[in-house]
């Protein structure tokens, strides 16, 4: 049993590591990997999707606060903030990356941004919420069915456990809200930097000669 438990724990961590690797990579085969959370649409005054390619001459585009990659065969741009192992910046368990579906509509370029988190983060968060809510409701229902509220002390016990469950749930939701706002601000900073690059006027010959 101990050996089986160790194998299960190792397999669990291996799945999480594999999930985060697929999430953080900018390879084309994993460009749309992750659980979508929110969407945003923008339009640019460009006439063709092919005009994006010059901005990604080396494949991946290094931005001040993140990375971007143009996947030409899928017409998708993948963006993510920098994930540094020994960074002084506070990191959360719910990192965000963006996949931008690119299409053209006449003289405009349509950008459809999907914000994504790792599947392991989404699943574990959902399981935790179900555990807190389900555990609290199960305890209250079973306690009532066993006649636990037949006394004043039992009523206070039910009220106390319900309040504790709600307190834990509220604390978790506040943490999730804080983490999402923090990671969303980082992702949108990278997104805005990408838009600045895409909307920058192309260099003319005189500009190139002035900046060798």
Rosetta blueprint (number, residue, H / E / L):
1 X L
2 X H
3 X H
4 X H
5 X H
6 X H
7 X H
8 X H
9 X H
10 X H
11 X H
12 X H
13 X H
14 X H
15 X H
16 X H
17 X H
18 X H
19 X H
20 X H
21 X H
22 X H
23 X H
24 X H
25 X L
26 X L
27 X L
28 X H
29 X H
30 X H
31 X L
32 X L
33 X L
34 X L
35 X E
36 X E
37 X E
38 X E
39 X E
40 X E
41 X E
42 X E
43 X E
44 X E
45 X L
46 X L
47 X L
48 X L
49 X H
50 X H
51 X H
52 X H
53 X H
54 X H
55 X H
56 X H
57 X L
58 X L
59 X L
60 X E
61 X E
62 X E
63 X E
64 X L
65 X L
66 X E
67 X E
68 X E
69 X E
70 X E
71 X E
72 X H
73 X H
74 X H
75 X L
76 X E
77 X E
78 X E
79 X E
80 X E
81 X E
82 X L
83 X L
84 X L
85 X L
86 X L
87 X L
88 X L
89 X L
90 X L
91 X L
92 X L
93 X L
94 X L
95 X L
96 X L
97 X E
98 X E
99 X E
100 X E
101 X E
102 X E
103 X E
104 X E
105 X E
106 X L
107 X L
108 X E
109 X E
110 X E
111 X E
112 X E
113 X E
114 X E
115 X E
116 X E
117 X E
118 X L
119 X H
120 X H
121 X H
122 X H
123 X H
124 X H
125 X H
126 X H
127 X H
128 X H
129 X H
130 X H
131 X H
132 X H
133 X H
134 X H
135 X H
136 X H
137 X H
138 X H
139 X H
140 X H
141 X H
142 X H
143 X H
144 X H
145 X H
146 X L
147 X L
148 X H
149 X H
150 X H
151 X L
152 X H
153 X H
154 X H
155 X H
156 X H
157 X H
158 X H
159 X H
160 X H
161 X H
162 X H
163 X H
164 X H
165 X H
166 X H
167 X H
168 X H
169 X H
170 X H
171 X H
172 X H
173 X H
174 X H
175 X H
176 X H
177 X H
178 X H
179 X H
180 X H
181 X H
182 X H
183 X H
184 X H
185 X H
186 X H
187 X H
188 X H
189 X H
190 X H
191 X H
192 X H
193 X H
194 X H
195 X H
196 X H
197 X H
198 X H
199 X H
200 X L
201 X L
202 X L
203 X L
204 X L
205 X H
206 X H
207 X H
208 X H
209 X H
210 X H
211 X L
212 X L
